[in-house]
Amino acid sequence: MFFGTIWAQNDTLKMVQPEMPKLTAQALNPLAPAKAAFYSAIVPGLGQYYNKSYWKIPLVYGGMGTSLYFYIDNQRAYTRARDEYKLRLRGIERTDNPKVGSYTQDQLVTVQRNAQRNRDLSLFITIGLYILNIVDANVDAHLQQFNVDEDLSFKPNLEYNPQINQHHFNVNVSYRF
């Protein structure tokens, strides 16, 4: 027979629990995208300023300014050709206008059509850039609220395969839990 004794004691080793860092969540403003879009609708580029995307402001004004310049230039060319055509229909021959004075009546009609088409195209481009400005401000404000953490990684890689003597493009996408 075996006789044994068992003693029980309290644990004398004190474990210090490490302090967990407190997670602070940034306050999300759900109205920020609408506010940025509203600002861009009122003054083009103001939504980009609101989103602190300062580098986009010259692009907005450069694109819209260029298309507005071509709209005004084509409107002037159209008006010039139309006025000259109307004068010739009344029998008044003017050759002092260096822009359209040497054109025939058929050429004046062609100049009017081309200037009108280019003017309308410039207007559509201006409107398109204005809408793009608003959409960009809205999307940029939405993406500022997007959670970008280190758990998701995207790693493109170019490898050489000696068996077939070619390079292969690989993409590694990983997510850590």
C-alpha positions as CSV (number, residue, x, y, z in Angstrom):
1,M,0.0,0.0,0.0
2,F,1.0,3.4,-0.7
3,F,0.6,6.2,1.7
4,G,1.0,9.8,0.5
5,T,0.3,13.2,1.6
6,I,-1.0,16.1,-0.4
7,W,-0.5,19.7,0.5
8,A,-2.4,22.6,-1.1
9,Q,-1.0,26.1,-1.0
10,N,-2.0,29.4,-2.4
11,D,-0.1,30.5,-5.5
12,T,2.7,33.0,-4.5
13,L,3.5,34.0,-8.0
14,K,1.6,37.2,-8.9
15,M,1.0,37.6,-12.6
16,V,0.7,41.2,-13.7
17,Q,-1.9,41.6,-16.4
18,P,-0.7,43.9,-19.2
19,E,-2.8,46.9,-19.8
20,M,-4.6,46.6,-23.0
21,P,-4.4,49.7,-25.2
22,K,-7.7,51.5,-25.5
23,L,-9.1,51.6,-29.1
24,T,-10.3,54.9,-30.1
25,A,-12.6,55.2,-33.0
26,Q,-12.7,58.2,-35.1
27,A,-16.0,59.8,-35.2
28,L,-17.5,59.4,-38.7
29,N,-19.5,62.2,-40.2
30,P,-22.1,60.5,-42.4
31,L,-23.0,63.9,-44.0
32,A,-19.4,64.6,-45.0
33,P,-19.8,63.2,-48.6
34,A,-23.0,65.1,-49.2
35,K,-21.4,68.3,-47.8
36,A,-18.4,67.9,-50.1
37,A,-20.6,67.3,-53.1
38,F,-22.7,70.4,-52.1
39,Y,-19.6,72.5,-51.8
40,S,-18.3,71.4,-55.2
41,A,-21.7,72.1,-56.8
42,I,-21.7,75.6,-55.4
43,V,-18.1,76.5,-56.3
44,P,-16.1,74.0,-58.4
45,G,-13.1,72.8,-56.4
46,L,-14.5,73.7,-53.0
47,G,-15.4,70.1,-52.3
48,Q,-11.8,69.1,-53.0
49,Y,-10.6,71.8,-50.6
50,Y,-13.1,70.5,-48.0
51,N,-11.6,67.0,-48.4
52,K,-8.1,68.4,-48.2
53,S,-7.3,67.2,-51.7
54,Y,-5.6,70.4,-52.7
55,W,-3.7,69.0,-55.6
56,K,-7.0,68.4,-57.5
57,I,-8.1,72.0,-57.4
58,P,-5.8,73.1,-60.3
59,L,-7.0,70.1,-62.3
60,V,-10.6,71.1,-61.9
61,Y,-10.0,74.7,-62.8
62,G,-7.6,73.8,-65.6
63,G,-10.1,71.4,-67.3
64,M,-13.1,73.6,-66.9
65,G,-11.2,76.8,-67.8
66,T,-9.8,75.2,-71.0
67,S,-13.2,73.9,-72.1
68,L,-14.9,77.3,-71.3
69,Y,-12.2,79.1,-73.3
70,F,-12.9,76.9,-76.4
71,Y,-16.6,77.4,-75.9
72,I,-16.2,81.2,-76.0
73,D,-13.8,81.1,-78.9
74,N,-16.1,78.9,-81.0
75,Q,-19.1,81.1,-80.1
76,R,-17.2,84.1,-81.5
77,A,-16.2,82.2,-84.6
78,Y,-19.8,81.2,-85.1
79,T,-21.1,84.7,-84.6
80,R,-18.5,86.2,-87.0
81,A,-19.3,83.7,-89.8
82,R,-23.1,84.1,-89.2
83,D,-22.9,87.9,-89.4
84,E,-20.8,87.8,-92.5
85,Y,-23.2,85.3,-94.1
86,K,-26.2,87.5,-93.3
87,L,-24.5,90.6,-94.8
88,R,-23.8,88.7,-98.0
89,L,-27.4,87.5,-98.2
90,R,-28.4,91.2,-98.1
91,G,-25.9,92.0,-100.9
92,I,-23.3,93.8,-98.7
93,E,-19.8,92.5,-99.6
94,R,-17.2,93.2,-96.9
95,T,-13.7,92.1,-97.4
96,D,-12.2,94.0,-94.4
97,N,-12.8,91.1,-92.0
98,P,-9.6,89.1,-92.0
99,K,-11.1,86.0,-90.4
100,V,-14.0,85.4,-92.8
101,G,-13.7,88.0,-95.5
102,S,-12.1,85.7,-98.1
103,Y,-14.6,82.8,-97.7
104,T,-17.4,82.1,-100.2
105,Q,-21.0,81.7,-99.0
106,D,-20.7,77.9,-99.0
107,Q,-17.5,78.1,-96.9
108,L,-19.2,80.4,-94.5
109,V,-22.0,77.9,-94.0
110,T,-19.4,75.2,-93.3
111,V,-17.5,77.5,-90.9
112,Q,-20.8,78.1,-89.0
113,R,-21.6,74.4,-88.7
114,N,-18.1,73.5,-87.5
115,A,-18.0,76.4,-85.0
116,Q,-21.5,75.5,-83.8
117,R,-20.6,71.8,-83.4
118,N,-17.3,72.6,-81.6
119,R,-19.1,75.1,-79.4
120,D,-21.7,72.5,-78.4
121,L,-19.0,69.9,-77.8
122,S,-17.1,72.3,-75.6
123,L,-20.2,73.0,-73.6
124,F,-20.8,69.2,-73.1
125,I,-17.2,68.8,-72.0
126,T,-17.6,71.6,-69.5
127,I,-20.8,70.2,-68.1
128,G,-19.2,66.7,-67.9
129,L,-16.2,68.1,-66.0
130,Y,-18.5,70.0,-63.6
131,I,-20.4,66.7,-62.8
132,L,-17.1,64.9,-62.5
133,N,-15.9,67.5,-60.0
134,I,-19.0,66.9,-57.9
135,V,-18.7,63.1,-58.1
136,D,-15.0,63.2,-57.3
137,A,-15.6,65.3,-54.1
138,N,-18.3,62.9,-53.0
139,V,-16.3,59.7,-53.7
140,D,-13.2,61.2,-52.1
141,A,-15.2,62.0,-48.9
142,H,-16.6,58.5,-48.8
143,L,-13.1,57.0,-49.2
144,Q,-11.7,59.0,-46.3
145,Q,-14.1,57.1,-44.1
146,F,-13.0,53.8,-45.5
147,N,-11.1,51.6,-43.0
148,V,-7.6,50.9,-44.3
149,D,-5.6,48.7,-41.9
150,E,-2.6,46.4,-42.0
151,D,-4.6,43.2,-42.0
152,L,-5.2,43.3,-45.7
153,S,-2.2,43.2,-48.0
154,F,-1.7,43.2,-51.7
155,K,1.7,42.1,-53.0
156,P,2.4,42.0,-56.8
157,N,5.4,40.0,-57.8
158,L,7.3,39.2,-61.0
159,E,8.9,35.8,-61.1
160,Y,11.2,34.2,-63.7
161,N,10.3,30.6,-64.7
162,P,13.5,29.0,-66.0
163,Q,11.7,25.9,-67.3
164,I,9.8,27.8,-70.0
165,N,12.2,30.8,-70.1
166,Q,9.4,33.4,-69.3
167,H,8.4,35.8,-66.6
168,H,5.2,35.4,-64.7
169,F,3.2,38.0,-62.9
170,N,1.9,36.8,-59.5
171,V,-0.4,38.6,-57.1
172,N,-0.6,37.7,-53.4
173,V,-3.7,38.9,-51.5
174,S,-3.7,38.0,-47.8
175,Y,-6.0,38.9,-44.9
176,R,-4.9,38.4,-41.3
177,F,-7.5,37.7,-38.6
